[in-house]
């Protein structure tokens, strides 16, 4: 029994030492700093993986960048090709006037009053 008591006291001393070490470590660097470090490490890992994938797929990356550039420059490109603004062509196809749809509901007083709210 005495041997078990010494073994228990030794284990208790180890646990108390571990707790004291954790408290000192947390006092030195708080949880927020530790979380920020882990997030930064994760972001670095994601960045490195993205660079590796981009290096392996240069053609696909170039196609995506070219598609984005064309998308954002679509109005000047369409104007250069067709000589008119793309919005003007849409209006020529069919003048959409929403007043027609609003006027339909004026016949029904309840519907018209809800429409104007």
C-alpha positions as a Markdown table, in Angstrom:
| # | Residue | x | y | z |
|---|---|---|---|---|
| 1 | Unk | 0.0 | 0.0 | 0.0 |
| 2 | Unk | 2.8 | 2.4 | 0.8 |
| 3 | Unk | 4.3 | 1.7 | -2.6 |
| 4 | Unk | 0.9 | 2.6 | -4.2 |
| 5 | Unk | 0.8 | 5.8 | -2.1 |
| 6 | Unk | 4.2 | 6.9 | -3.4 |
| 7 | Unk | 3.2 | 6.1 | -7.0 |
| 8 | Unk | 0.0 | 8.2 | -6.6 |
| 9 | Unk | 1.9 | 11.1 | -5.1 |
| 10 | Unk | 4.5 | 10.9 | -7.9 |
| 11 | Unk | 1.7 | 10.9 | -10.5 |
| 12 | Unk | 0.0 | 13.8 | -8.7 |
| 13 | Unk | 3.2 | 15.8 | -8.7 |
| 14 | Unk | 3.6 | 15.2 | -12.4 |
| 15 | Unk | 0.1 | 16.4 | -13.1 |
| 16 | Unk | 0.6 | 19.5 | -11.0 |
| 17 | Unk | 3.8 | 20.3 | -12.7 |
| 18 | Unk | 2.1 | 20.0 | -16.1 |
| 19 | Unk | -0.7 | 22.3 | -15.0 |
| 20 | Unk | 1.9 | 24.8 | -13.7 |
| 21 | Unk | 3.8 | 24.6 | -17.0 |
| 22 | Unk | 0.5 | 25.2 | -19.0 |
| 23 | Unk | -0.4 | 28.2 | -16.9 |
| 24 | Unk | 3.0 | 29.7 | -17.4 |
| 25 | Unk | 2.9 | 29.1 | -21.1 |
| 26 | Unk | -0.6 | 30.6 | -21.4 |
| 27 | Unk | 0.5 | 33.6 | -19.4 |
| 28 | Unk | 3.4 | 34.1 | -21.9 |
| 29 | Unk | 1.3 | 33.7 | -25.0 |
| 30 | Unk | -2.5 | 34.0 | -24.8 |
| 31 | Unk | -5.1 | 32.0 | -26.7 |
| 32 | Unk | -5.6 | 34.8 | -29.2 |
| 33 | Unk | -2.0 | 34.8 | -30.2 |
| 34 | Unk | -2.0 | 31.0 | -30.5 |
| 35 | Unk | -5.1 | 31.1 | -32.7 |
| 36 | Unk | -3.6 | 33.8 | -34.9 |
| 37 | Unk | -0.5 | 31.7 | -35.3 |
| 38 | Unk | -2.5 | 28.6 | -36.3 |
| 39 | Unk | -4.6 | 30.7 | -38.8 |
| 40 | Unk | -1.4 | 32.2 | -40.3 |
| 41 | Unk | 0.1 | 28.7 | -40.7 |
| 42 | Unk | -3.0 | 27.4 | -42.3 |
| 43 | Unk | -3.2 | 30.4 | -44.7 |
| 44 | Unk | 0.5 | 29.8 | -45.6 |
| 45 | Unk | -0.2 | 26.1 | -46.3 |
| 46 | Unk | -3.2 | 27.1 | -48.6 |
| 47 | Unk | -1.1 | 29.6 | -50.4 |
| 48 | Unk | 1.7 | 27.1 | -51.0 |
| 49 | Unk | -0.8 | 24.6 | -52.3 |
| 50 | Unk | -2.3 | 27.2 | -54.6 |
| 51 | Unk | 1.1 | 28.1 | -56.0 |
| 52 | Unk | 1.9 | 24.5 | -56.6 |
| 53 | Unk | -1.4 | 23.8 | -58.4 |
| 54 | Unk | -1.0 | 27.0 | -60.5 |
| 55 | Unk | 2.5 | 25.9 | -61.5 |
| 56 | Unk | 1.2 | 22.5 | -62.6 |
| 57 | Unk | -1.7 | 24.1 | -64.6 |
| 58 | Unk | -0.3 | 27.2 | -66.2 |
| 59 | Unk | -2.4 | 26.8 | -69.4 |
| 60 | Unk | -5.7 | 26.6 | -67.4 |
| 61 | Unk | -4.7 | 29.5 | -65.3 |
| 62 | Unk | -3.9 | 31.6 | -68.4 |
| 63 | Unk | -7.3 | 30.7 | -69.9 |
| 64 | Unk | -9.1 | 31.7 | -66.7 |
| 65 | Unk | -7.2 | 35.0 | -66.6 |
| 66 | Unk | -7.9 | 35.7 | -70.3 |
| 67 | Unk | -11.6 | 34.9 | -69.8 |
| 68 | Unk | -11.8 | 37.3 | -66.8 |
| 69 | Unk | -10.1 | 40.1 | -68.8 |
| 70 | Unk | -12.5 | 39.6 | -71.7 |
| 71 | Unk | -15.5 | 39.6 | -69.4 |
| 72 | Unk | -14.5 | 42.9 | -67.8 |
| 73 | Unk | -13.6 | 44.4 | -71.2 |
| 74 | Unk | -16.7 | 43.1 | -73.0 |
| 75 | Unk | -18.4 | 46.5 | -73.6 |
| 76 | Unk | -15.4 | 48.0 | -75.4 |
| 77 | Unk | -14.8 | 44.8 | -77.3 |
| 78 | Unk | -18.4 | 44.6 | -78.5 |
| 79 | Unk | -18.3 | 48.3 | -79.4 |
| 80 | Unk | -15.2 | 47.7 | -81.4 |
| 81 | Unk | -16.7 | 44.7 | -83.2 |
| 82 | Unk | -20.2 | 46.0 | -83.9 |
| 83 | Unk | -19.7 | 49.8 | -83.7 |
| 84 | Unk | -22.5 | 50.2 | -81.2 |
| 85 | Unk | -23.1 | 49.9 | -77.5 |
| 86 | Unk | -24.4 | 46.5 | -76.3 |
| 87 | Unk | -27.1 | 48.2 | -74.3 |
| 88 | Unk | -28.4 | 50.0 | -77.4 |
| 89 | Unk | -28.7 | 46.6 | -79.2 |
| 90 | Unk | -30.7 | 45.2 | -76.3 |
| 91 | Unk | -33.1 | 48.2 | -76.5 |
| 92 | Unk | -33.6 | 47.7 | -80.3 |
| 93 | Unk | -34.6 | 44.1 | -79.8 |
| 94 | Unk | -37.6 | 45.0 | -77.8 |
| 95 | Unk | -38.3 | 48.1 | -75.8 |
| 96 | Unk | -39.4 | 46.8 | -72.5 |
| 97 | Unk | -41.6 | 49.2 | -70.7 |
| 98 | Unk | -42.7 | 48.2 | -67.3 |
| 99 | Unk | -45.4 | 50.8 | -67.2 |
| 100 | Unk | -47.5 | 48.4 | -69.3 |
| 101 | Unk | -47.4 | 45.8 | -66.6 |
| 102 | Unk | -48.2 | 48.3 | -63.8 |
| 103 | Unk | -51.2 | 49.7 | -65.8 |
| 104 | Unk | -52.7 | 46.2 | -65.9 |
| 105 | Unk | -53.3 | 46.3 | -62.2 |
| 106 | Unk | -55.0 | 49.7 | -62.1 |
| 107 | Unk | -58.3 | 48.0 | -63.0 |
| 108 | Unk | -58.3 | 46.2 | -59.7 |
| 109 | Unk | -58.3 | 48.8 | -57.0 |
| 110 | Unk | -56.9 | 46.5 | -54.3 |
| 111 | Unk | -54.1 | 45.3 | -56.6 |
| 112 | Unk | -53.4 | 48.8 | -57.7 |
| 113 | Unk | -53.1 | 50.1 | -54.2 |
| 114 | Unk | -50.7 | 47.3 | -53.3 |
| 115 | Unk | -48.6 | 48.1 | -56.3 |
| 116 | Unk | -48.2 | 51.7 | -55.4 |
| 117 | Unk | -47.1 | 51.1 | -51.8 |
